[in-house]
Amino acid sequence: MVAGWNGGWTRQVVKGMAEIAGWRFEGQTLTGKLQNVARTVVLALLCLPLPASAGGIFAPFILHPVRRDIPAEQIAEADRSFAQEHATREDFVVTAQDGVVLRGWKVRAAHPNGDWVLLLHGRSQNRLSMIRYAGFLLGSGYNVVMMDARAHGESGGTIATYGHVERYDERSIVDALTAAEHPQHIFAMGESMGAAVALQSAAIDPRIEAVIAEGAFRNLHEVFFDYAGLRTSAFLGKTFFRPAAMLAVHETEHQVGFRLDDVSPEASVAARSFPVLLISGLRDHNVPKRHAEAIFLAASGPKELWLVPKARHQKAMETAPEEFQSRVLRFFSRAQVASN
């Protein structure tokens, strides 16, 4: 026996590693347990050559999201959706402080309550992905702003920075909205990248009075470990694939000129006190619940955390539609009262 080897201690360490790695042993047969372990080991072995090329592979993937066009037939479909709520749409074009042109829509409710909600989409999506939220908000009297983020959809820009620059884009959008519409209250609601941008935007612009954020990362550096772990577990990204992750972080920071740790919704909610509703699916492997939990702990203002059973990334409304709408409308209603 190796000196210092303790069977009980070893079992505890292995169990802890298994929990961190996301291996689910409870209730599994021996075959199932072995399959989970084998799958993780195989993934690690397959990716051993990755560190040498990680920076060159991941940095372009991170900084240059897929740009999805908005064809005429999808605009017509959106208009049909708005018509169901008797809402009216108009184009909204805003120039960001660095000259990038941001394009989207303002959509007015049939019976507006004077409040506006900024809807912020996720990475490699566009404004159309937020129509499902616009529908029930418009029906409840909220006007909505649906913009394509920079480097997405019809907006200009070539690089996504996940909030480092986009928070100032949102401030320009709020400037234009305030000048044209004189809103009574402004709220923000985002998912994934959009959720992270919404939280960072509210930290620097008190006109954004409250934020609902589904699937937001705690900081951009930390979420790298989830992606480096092949969205299987952050444990892989922090151990087997840590060299690849760190090379990718270094190359990305070199290209953009800022630290990924500074892109931090977690720090943003601590910097300014504002109401937040954080939503995380318990089956979200893209941005697992520990991100929302960390943001929740850091938040200095009124805060709620909803962990949604069975929901995957950006799927809380699809998983629990009635509860989702009820929680969102109740949250905005409370925010209205608190700010009056």
VMD Tcl script that draws the C-alpha trace (Angstrom):
set ca {
  {0.00 0.00 0.00}
  {1.25 3.48 -0.82}
  {2.24 5.46 2.25}
  {-0.48 7.86 3.36}
  {-3.11 6.20 1.19}
  {-6.43 6.20 2.99}
  {-9.35 4.44 1.39}
  {-12.04 6.52 3.12}
  {-10.32 9.83 2.28}
  {-9.85 8.70 -1.33}
  {-13.50 7.81 -1.70}
  {-14.46 11.27 -0.41}
  {-12.12 12.99 -2.87}
  {-13.41 10.93 -5.78}
  {-16.98 11.61 -4.75}
  {-16.27 15.34 -4.52}
  {-14.58 15.38 -7.93}
  {-17.49 13.46 -9.37}
  {-19.98 15.98 -8.03}
  {-17.95 18.91 -9.39}
  {-17.58 17.21 -12.73}
  {-21.29 16.64 -12.97}
  {-21.22 12.84 -12.74}
  {-24.57 11.65 -11.45}
  {-24.02 8.52 -9.40}
  {-27.12 8.47 -7.22}
  {-29.63 5.92 -8.41}
  {-27.40 4.65 -11.23}
  {-26.38 1.11 -11.92}
  {-22.71 0.21 -11.91}
  {-22.81 0.27 -15.71}
  {-24.21 3.80 -15.68}
  {-21.55 4.96 -13.26}
  {-18.78 3.53 -15.37}
  {-20.24 5.07 -18.53}
  {-20.24 8.53 -16.94}
  {-16.62 8.19 -15.85}
  {-15.55 6.70 -19.19}
  {-17.23 9.47 -21.16}
  {-15.35 12.13 -19.19}
  {-12.01 10.34 -19.56}
  {-12.50 9.85 -23.31}
  {-13.33 13.54 -23.76}
  {-10.18 14.47 -21.89}
  {-7.99 12.16 -23.96}
  {-9.47 13.31 -27.25}
  {-8.72 16.92 -26.39}
  {-5.17 16.53 -25.13}
  {-3.73 18.11 -28.33}
  {-6.01 21.13 -27.91}
  {-3.85 23.54 -25.83}
  {-1.39 24.29 -28.64}
  {-4.14 25.67 -30.87}
  {-6.71 26.76 -28.30}
  {-6.14 30.49 -28.65}
  {-6.46 30.40 -32.41}
  {-9.58 28.25 -32.27}
  {-11.57 29.79 -29.44}
  {-10.81 33.51 -29.75}
  {-12.49 33.89 -33.18}
  {-15.40 31.73 -31.99}
  {-15.92 33.97 -28.97}
  {-15.40 37.36 -30.58}
  {-17.16 36.77 -33.89}
  {-20.59 35.24 -33.29}
  {-22.72 33.89 -36.10}
  {-24.66 36.76 -37.67}
  {-28.25 35.76 -38.44}
  {-30.06 37.83 -41.05}
  {-33.66 38.93 -40.66}
  {-35.52 38.00 -43.87}
  {-38.77 39.66 -44.92}
  {-40.86 36.58 -44.16}
  {-39.66 36.57 -40.54}
  {-40.49 40.27 -40.20}
  {-43.98 39.54 -41.53}
  {-44.33 36.72 -39.00}
  {-43.24 39.09 -36.22}
  {-45.82 41.63 -37.33}
  {-48.53 38.98 -37.18}
  {-47.45 38.21 -33.63}
  {-47.60 41.90 -32.67}
  {-50.99 42.25 -34.35}
  {-52.41 39.61 -32.01}
  {-51.78 42.10 -29.21}
  {-52.86 45.06 -31.38}
  {-49.35 46.45 -30.97}
  {-47.57 48.66 -33.49}
  {-43.94 48.36 -34.61}
  {-41.53 50.95 -35.96}
  {-37.85 50.82 -36.89}
  {-35.45 52.16 -34.31}
  {-31.91 53.15 -35.34}
  {-29.35 54.34 -32.79}
  {-25.74 55.35 -33.27}
  {-23.46 54.09 -30.50}
  {-20.78 56.31 -28.99}
  {-18.10 54.70 -31.19}
  {-20.14 55.26 -34.36}
  {-21.50 51.72 -34.76}
  {-25.09 51.75 -36.01}
  {-27.51 49.67 -33.94}
  {-30.78 48.58 -35.53}
  {-33.98 47.24 -34.07}
  {-37.60 48.01 -33.29}
  {-39.76 49.95 -30.90}
  {-43.06 48.17 -30.35}
  {-45.92 50.02 -28.64}
  {-48.62 48.27 -26.66}
  {-52.25 48.87 -27.59}
  {-52.93 50.15 -24.08}
  {-49.53 51.36 -22.86}
  {-48.83 51.87 -19.17}
  {-45.99 54.31 -19.88}
  {-43.19 51.84 -19.15}
  {-40.64 50.40 -21.58}
  {-38.75 47.11 -21.41}
  {-35.43 46.64 -23.20}
  {-35.28 43.06 -24.53}
  {-31.71 41.79 -25.02}
  {-31.04 38.60 -26.96}
  {-28.34 35.97 -26.59}
  {-25.15 35.30 -28.50}
  {-25.50 34.48 -32.22}
  {-29.20 35.40 -32.11}
  {-31.08 38.59 -32.97}
  {-34.13 40.57 -31.94}
  {-36.49 37.90 -33.28}
  {-35.54 35.51 -30.49}
  {-37.20 37.89 -28.00}
  {-40.65 37.91 -29.63}
  {-41.90 35.23 -27.24}
  {-41.32 37.65 -24.36}
  {-42.61 40.69 -26.22}
  {-46.03 39.10 -26.67}
  {-47.09 38.85 -23.04}
  {-45.35 42.11 -22.09}
  {-47.22 44.02 -24.81}
  {-50.46 42.38 -23.71}
  {-49.81 43.67 -20.19}
  {-49.25 47.26 -21.32}
  {-45.45 47.36 -21.53}
  {-43.86 48.88 -24.62}
  {-40.71 47.06 -25.73}
  {-37.42 47.85 -27.45}
  {-35.93 44.98 -29.45}
  {-32.46 45.75 -30.78}
  {-29.86 43.61 -32.51}
  {-26.70 43.69 -30.41}
  {-23.53 44.88 -32.10}
  {-22.05 42.21 -34.39}
  {-25.49 40.59 -34.56}
  {-28.45 40.76 -36.93}
  {-28.66 44.06 -38.82}
  {-26.53 46.06 -36.39}
  {-22.99 47.13 -37.22}
  {-19.80 46.08 -35.52}
  {-17.62 43.03 -35.99}
  {-16.75 41.98 -32.44}
  {-18.94 40.97 -29.52}
  {-17.54 41.97 -26.11}
  {-20.36 40.57 -23.91}
  {-20.96 43.81 -22.09}
  {-17.63 45.62 -22.06}
  {-18.79 47.84 -24.93}
  {-22.46 46.80 -25.18}
  {-23.33 48.42 -21.84}
  {-22.53 51.77 -23.44}
  {-24.60 50.79 -26.47}
  {-27.55 50.33 -24.13}
  {-26.93 53.76 -22.66}
  {-27.09 55.25 -26.18}
  {-30.33 53.33 -26.78}
  {-31.79 54.68 -23.54}
  {-30.71 58.21 -24.53}
  {-32.59 57.91 -27.82}
  {-35.62 56.26 -26.22}
  {-35.85 58.89 -23.49}
  {-35.62 61.76 -25.97}
  {-38.36 60.33 -28.20}
  {-40.77 58.63 -25.79}
  {-40.28 60.13 -22.30}
  {-40.85 56.78 -20.60}
  {-42.22 56.61 -17.08}
  {-40.01 53.64 -16.17}
  {-37.36 51.66 -18.07}
  {-36.63 48.02 -17.29}
  {-34.42 45.46 -18.99}
  {-34.86 41.76 -19.62}
  {-32.25 39.57 -21.25}
  {-31.19 36.00 -21.75}
  {-27.67 34.56 -21.81}
  {-25.32 37.19 -23.29}
  {-28.21 39.66 -23.25}
  {-28.80 38.98 -19.57}
  {-25.16 39.70 -18.80}
  {-25.29 42.92 -20.85}
  {-28.50 44.03 -19.10}
  {-26.95 43.66 -15.65}
  {-23.79 45.51 -16.67}
  {-25.83 48.26 -18.33}
  {-27.96 48.89 -15.26}
  {-24.80 49.28 -13.19}
  {-23.75 52.35 -15.19}
  {-27.18 53.78 -16.05}
  {-29.66 54.38 -13.21}
  {-32.42 55.02 -15.74}
  {-32.59 51.23 -16.08}
  {-34.50 50.66 -12.87}
  {-34.70 46.86 -12.69}
  {-33.38 43.81 -14.57}
  {-34.58 40.28 -15.26}
  {-31.65 38.07 -16.29}
  {-31.93 34.47 -17.42}
  {-28.74 32.46 -17.91}
  {-26.29 35.27 -17.16}
  {-22.64 34.39 -16.52}
  {-20.96 35.72 -13.36}
  {-17.94 36.93 -15.36}
  {-16.60 36.17 -18.80}
  {-13.44 34.48 -17.52}
  {-15.39 32.02 -15.36}
  {-17.75 30.96 -18.13}
  {-14.73 30.10 -20.27}
  {-14.25 27.09 -18.01}
  {-17.75 25.85 -18.81}
  {-17.10 26.08 -22.53}
  {-13.58 24.67 -22.20}
  {-15.20 21.77 -20.34}
  {-17.25 21.13 -23.50}
  {-20.36 22.30 -21.62}
  {-20.17 19.02 -19.73}
  {-18.69 20.44 -16.53}
  {-16.54 23.35 -15.42}
  {-14.40 20.79 -13.62}
  {-13.00 19.62 -16.96}
  {-12.29 23.20 -17.98}
  {-10.48 23.89 -14.71}
  {-8.42 20.70 -14.72}
  {-7.88 18.62 -17.90}
  {-8.50 21.52 -20.27}
  {-7.21 24.37 -18.10}
  {-4.14 24.98 -20.34}
  {-6.43 25.30 -23.35}
  {-8.79 27.58 -21.45}
  {-5.99 29.86 -20.26}
  {-4.47 30.11 -23.72}
  {-7.87 31.02 -25.12}
  {-8.34 33.65 -22.43}
  {-4.89 35.10 -23.10}
  {-5.44 35.27 -26.87}
  {-8.90 36.79 -26.50}
  {-7.67 39.43 -24.04}
  {-4.80 40.24 -26.40}
  {-7.21 40.81 -29.28}
  {-9.77 42.91 -27.42}
  {-7.47 44.83 -25.08}
  {-9.32 44.26 -21.81}
  {-9.41 41.61 -19.06}
  {-12.20 39.07 -19.24}
  {-12.55 39.26 -15.45}
  {-13.70 42.86 -15.95}
  {-16.74 41.72 -17.94}
  {-18.60 40.93 -14.77}
  {-22.32 40.98 -14.04}
  {-21.36 39.81 -10.55}
  {-19.38 42.99 -9.93}
  {-22.08 45.09 -11.62}
  {-24.88 44.10 -9.23}
  {-22.58 44.87 -6.30}
  {-21.62 48.29 -7.70}
  {-25.17 49.68 -7.89}
  {-28.27 48.72 -5.94}
  {-31.18 47.87 -8.25}
  {-33.83 45.12 -8.24}
  {-32.83 41.91 -10.02}
  {-34.65 38.71 -10.84}
  {-32.14 35.99 -11.71}
  {-33.35 32.89 -13.53}
  {-31.39 29.69 -14.11}
  {-32.46 26.33 -15.49}
  {-31.34 23.37 -13.43}
  {-30.46 21.56 -16.67}
  {-28.53 24.50 -18.08}
  {-25.09 23.14 -19.04}
  {-24.06 26.28 -20.97}
  {-24.18 28.62 -17.97}
  {-24.89 26.45 -14.92}
  {-26.71 27.68 -11.83}
  {-23.53 28.54 -9.90}
  {-23.29 31.70 -12.04}
  {-26.76 32.92 -11.04}
  {-26.11 31.95 -7.42}
  {-22.88 33.99 -7.37}
  {-24.62 37.02 -8.89}
  {-27.45 36.67 -6.40}
  {-25.03 36.64 -3.45}
  {-23.22 39.70 -4.79}
  {-26.34 41.77 -5.52}
  {-26.68 44.77 -3.21}
  {-30.29 45.61 -4.06}
  {-33.63 43.77 -3.87}
  {-33.09 40.35 -5.40}
  {-34.84 37.15 -6.37}
  {-33.42 33.85 -7.61}
  {-35.58 31.35 -9.48}
  {-34.00 27.96 -10.20}
  {-36.23 26.26 -12.75}
  {-36.45 22.46 -12.58}
  {-35.86 20.65 -15.90}
  {-35.14 23.89 -17.78}
  {-32.17 24.07 -20.15}
  {-30.33 27.20 -21.29}
  {-32.79 29.98 -22.19}
  {-35.71 27.56 -21.79}
  {-37.35 28.72 -18.54}
  {-40.42 30.16 -20.28}
  {-40.76 27.10 -22.49}
  {-40.52 24.83 -19.44}
  {-42.83 26.75 -17.10}
  {-44.70 29.35 -19.21}
  {-47.41 30.36 -16.76}
  {-45.07 30.69 -13.80}
  {-42.52 32.52 -15.94}
  {-45.02 35.17 -17.05}
  {-46.43 35.51 -13.56}
  {-43.01 36.02 -11.98}
  {-41.90 38.53 -14.63}
  {-45.04 40.67 -14.43}
  {-45.05 40.59 -10.63}
  {-41.40 41.62 -10.54}
  {-41.91 44.60 -12.86}
  {-45.02 45.64 -10.95}
  {-43.07 45.67 -7.68}
  {-40.26 47.62 -9.33}
  {-42.77 50.22 -10.49}
  {-44.09 50.68 -6.97}
  {-40.60 50.82 -5.44}
  {-39.45 53.57 -7.80}
  {-42.56 55.77 -7.46}
}
mol new
graphics top color blue
foreach p $ca { graphics top sphere $p radius 0.5 }
foreach p [lrange $ca 0 end-1] q [lrange $ca 1 end] { graphics top cylinder $p $q radius 0.2 }
display resetview
